[in-house]
Amino acid sequence: MLTQDQIDFYNENGYLAVENVLTVNDLDALRQVTDDYVERSRAVTESDDIFDLEPGHSAESPKLRRIKGPAAQHELYADAMRHEGALDILAQLIGPNIRAIGHKLNMKSGSFGSPVEWHQDWAFFPHTNNNVLAIGICLDDMTEANGCLMVMPGSHKDRILDHHQDGYFVGAVTEPDFDDSAAAKLEIPAGGMSIHHGRALHGSLPNTS
């Protein structure tokens, strides 16, 4: 459960890191399932409704960027999305009536894991209810070297920046004077959880490990 200081920090900054949400046994089981999906991706030559591939992916050298809709693919992913401890934490921030609007498993393997450009989730699915947030459950340690999440503190209280170029939505901030120098890097041990508000500016680094 969260302390009042953690709740206040989230409300002020729009993000939070929480450690020790999943157990070692939880992690071992989820990693095994994920390894199995990496093996399955060897048979895929282009991204489909399950696998999102990195450039250079091949059967000999699988490079998997994302598993789409994992909770619909395997029961362990579904269990993780509905983890009682995680839901209890969310209920402290937004109340008990929690609804999931999407899920994915992002992967960043060593030397080729791609960055995620700066964006606000709100630009993808604007809501009238401001109590929208995203959580990330770390199956491995999340560090600066392997491409951790970055968030701009307090940006959830500001405007939604432009995510368009030449009249088209491109899914990333396109404003020329955008400055990310104040970004906070969330480094979280495996089993921990990241939380960020749907309006918070965030992105991630490449995996250089």
N, C-alpha and C positions, 0 to 999 in steps of 0.2 A: 504494500500500500504506500501511497505517497504521503510525504509530510506536507504541512502547510507551506513551508519554505519552497518545496518543489512545485506546488500548485501555483504559488505566487510567481515563481520564476517563469513557468510556462505562460501565465497570463501576461506577464510583462514582455517576454522575449519571443514568444511564439514557437518555442521548441523546448525539448527536454530529453535527457538521456537517463535511462533507468537500467540499472544492472540487476543480474540474477533473476530474470523472469522465467527462463527455461532451465531445466535440470540437465546434467551431463547426459543422462539416459535419453532425454528428449532430443538433445543435439545429435547424439550418435545415430539415432533412428532416422532423423531428418537428413543427416549427411549421407547415409546409406541410400536412401531413396533418391536424393539428388545426384549422387554418383551414378545410379542406375539410369537416370534420365540423360546424363551426359553420354553414357554408353549408347543409349537409344538414338541420340542425335547423330551418331556416326552414319546412320542410314539416310539422313536428310541432306539434300543438296541446296535447298533454299528455305528461307523462313516460311513457316506455315502457321496454323492456328494453335500450335503448342510451342514450337521452338522459334526463338528469335536469335539468329546467328550473327556472329561477328564476321567482318571481312576475313577471308582466308580460311574459313571453316572447311574441313575435309574429313573423310572417314579416317584417314591416318592421323590427323591432328584436329580433333573436335574443338571448336571455339564457340561456346554457347554463351550468349549475352543474357538471355532471359527465358524463363519458362512462363508461358502465358496461362492465366487462370489456374494456378496450381491446385487450389482448393477443390476444383472440379476434376482434377486429374488423379488425385491420390488422397486417401482418407487421413493420412498423417498431416498433410498440408492443411486439410480442412480442420483438423483438430487444433493445429497451431493457430489458425486464424481465429478460432473461437476459444483460445486458451483462457481458462477462468481467471488466472492471475492478471493477464493482459487486459481482459474486459473489466476487471475490478478497478484497474488503474484508469482506464478510459472513463469509467463511470464517475470517478472523482473529478474529471475535467469537464465532461459534457453531459452528465446525467445518465440514468440507467437505460434509456430507450435507444439502444445503439443499432444502427443499420449499416451493413457493409455495402459499398458501392463499387468495389473493384479489388482485385488482388493479382499479384505477380511476384515472381521470384527473380530478383536481379542478381547477376553473377559478374564478377570481375576477376578473371584469372590472371596470374602473374604475367607481366610483360606485354599483354595485349588487351587487358580490360579497358574499355573505352570510358571516357568521362561522360557525365550528363550535364548538358548545358543549363545555365541558370534559367529558372522558370518559376511560375506560381501555379499550383494545381488548379486554383480557382479559374484560371484562363481556359482550362479544358472542360470544366463542368461547373459553371456558375450556379450558385444556390442563393435562395433567399434566407436560409438558415445559416447563421455565421458559425455554428458549432460543427464545423467540418474539419477533420484532421486526418493525417496519414501516420501509420506506424510502420516501423521496420524492425523485424526480429532478426538479430545477427546470428547466423549459423557458424560464422568464424569471427575472430577478432576483427573489428573494423578500425583501421588505422589510417593515418595520413599516407603512408607508403602504399597501401593497397586500395586507395581510392575512397576514402571516407566521405560521408555526407557533410555538406557545408550549408549553413543557414545564415541569413542576414538577420541579426537580432532586431526585434521590434518591427520588422517589415510587414507583419500581419496586420498592423494598425494603419498602414499607408495604402496608397492607391494600387490598383492593378496596372502593371507596366505593359507596354505594347509588346505583343508576341507575333506581330505581323511583318511581312516583308513583301513589297510590291503588291499589296492588297490581299495576300494570302496568309493564313494562319500557319506558322512554322514551328510552334511549340517551344519557343525559346525567346528570351528577352532580346529585342532588337534595337533598343534605344542606344544611340551612339555614345552618350555620356554616362552610361551605366558604370558604376564603380563598386567592385566587390572587395575592396581592401579591408572592410570591417567584418568580413565573414568569420563566423565561428566554425571550427572544425570539430565534429563530433567523433571522438575516438571511444569506442565501446567494446568491452570484452564479449566474447561469444556467449550467447544466452541472454544478453541484454536487449534493450529495446530503444529505438529512437522514436520520438513523437514530434511532428511539426504541423502547425496550423495550415489549413488549406490555402490561406492567402500569403503564407510566409515564402519569401524568396529563397530558393534552395537549388543546389546543384551538387555535383560530386567530381572528385579528381580522377584521373586515370590511375590504373594500377601500375606502379613503376617498380614493384618488388620483384 
